[in-house]
Amino acid sequence: MKKLVLSSILAVSGSLAMVGCTQASAVSESQTTPATKMQHKQGEHSKGGHHMGKRGGFEKLNLTDQQKAQMQALREAQKQKRQANAQQDKAKMQQLHAQTEALINSPTLNTAALNSLADQQAALSKQRFVERVQAQHAMAQILTAEQKAELTKMREERKAKFKGKMAERAAKANSAAQ
């Protein structure tokens, strides 16, 4: 039982730390200068990622000018929404972090408080997930059937590439362990 509780605490703490880092990254990214942004785009992060934004693959779908304008409008609306909520989200994360630290440092573990924190963290995660899927859905509605098919193909290729990399890492780890 103690191991389960301890692992739960560590998982919540790790999640909070990751979200805090993500929030800090988002805040610092919104405060970068144009010169910094140019360096960032030319750096290693411009290889694309898990998103399908400007660098993630929509340019490969041969979007019309109207589609590009619609995508840009959606991205800008999402950016403004994130910026509007940034301070509130940061305050929530700081509060959760402080409560987690208090739980970790208390002489006895208050499981009711721990469960409450876990529920709050899950609610934040759920909210981010819902917003991300809503944004992806809105962008998908802009695409033609052919573009959607190409996007699905690109996502499958990316999944296969990721699985290959993970298998490669696992093989290296196994060989190093032996």
NORMO-V916849 format. One record per pair of residues at least 24 apart in sequence whose C-alpha atoms are under 8 Angstrom apart, sorted by sequence separation. I is the first residue (numbers start at 0). J is the second residue. D is the distance in Angstrom with one decimal. If there is no record, write none. Layout:
BEGIN
{{I:J:D} {I:J:D}}
END
This chain:
BEGIN
{{95:120:7.9} {77:134:7.8} {26:85:7.3} {73:134:7.7} {22:85:7.8} {73:137:7.9} {73:138:7.5} {22:88:7.9} {22:89:6.7} {70:138:6.4} {19:89:7.7} {70:141:7.7} {69:141:7.4} {19:92:6.5} {18:92:7.6} {19:93:7.9} {66:141:6.3} {66:142:7.4} {15:92:7.2} {15:95:7.5} {16:96:7.8} {62:142:8.0} {15:96:6.4} {12:96:7.5} {60:146:5.8} {12:99:6.7} {11:99:7.9} {60:149:7.0} {60:150:7.3} {8:99:7.9} {57:150:8.0} {8:103:7.4} {8:113:7.5} {15:120:7.7} {11:117:6.6} {11:120:7.8}}
END
